[in-house]
Amino acid sequence: MDSNLVKRASDEANFFPYPISIIDGEIYIDYEDGAMPHASKILKIDGITSADILKELTLLTITDGFIETKRKRELETKFGYYFFLKRGAKPTFDVGK
């Protein structure tokens, strides 16, 4: 892939702005100094339920074997990236909490 294309996509991409935690199949904000309160439960992003988001994005993660915990940790650490891969770049997100 052309390195200029990758750099431009990276520079222009608008990733989901908050780190998240996945607890018992639910998505929570894992950031203390943002507009959304720390530990806010995310019910939807852009009209898509958190359960559907986790199902879609988990399929994109790469792990060795079928260890679900590893998939969830991978998704937590790179949530914005995986959401971008599946849904594309956006300047804003409609978050239901």
N, C-alpha and C positions, 0 to 999 in steps of 0.2 A: 504494500500500500504506500502511496506517495506520502512522505513525511510532512510535506507542506499542508496537505489535506488534513492529516491527523492533527497537526498543530493548530490549524485554523478552526477545526471542529472543537478542539479542546478550549481554545480561547473564547469562542462564541457560545459555548454550551452554558446553559443555565441549569445547574443541578439543584435537586431538592436541598434547601438551605440548612437543614438541621440534622445532626447525628441522631440516630434512633437506637432504641433497645427493643428486642422482641422478648416478651414475657408471656408465657402460656398462650402463644398464638396471637397475641395482640401487639400492636405497634405503639411505642411511647416515645415522646420527645426526650432526648438525653442531652440537654443543654440548658444551662442555668441563666444565661444572660441574653436570651432572645425575646422577641415579642410574644412568643407562646410560652406559657409557664412550664417549667421543668416537670417532667413526668406526666404531661398531658397525654391522654390516650387519643390516638388518631383513629377515628372511625372510618373516614374516607379521605381520599385525595383525588381531586378532580372527578368526583362522583363515583369512584371505584372503591368498593369496600376494602378494608385492610386485609380481610381474609383472602379476597381475590388477588390483591397486590402481592401478598406473600406467596400465594400459590404460583402466580406467573413468574415472579422474580426468582424464586427458589429453583425453578427449572433452568435458569440461566447460570447458576453458580457451578463452579467446577471443583469437585473434591474427589479424593480417592476413596472409592467404596460408596456405601450407602449410609454414611453417618449423618443423620439429620442435624445434630447439634453443630457440627462443623459447617453445614450449609447455612444455618441461622447466624452463626458468628460471622461468616463471610458476608452475608447480607447486611448485618449490622454495620460492619466496618466500611462497606462500599455501597450503602443503600442509594445514595444520590447517583452514583455511576450506573448501577443496575436499572434504576428507575429511568434514567436517561436512555439507556439502551432499548428499553421496552417502549417507552412513551415519547421519547424525543425531548428536545430542549424547550423550556418555557421560561418566560421572565417572571411569572407568578404562578402560584399553586392555590387551588381552593381546597382548604383543609377543614374537614368536619371533625370536631372534637367534642 
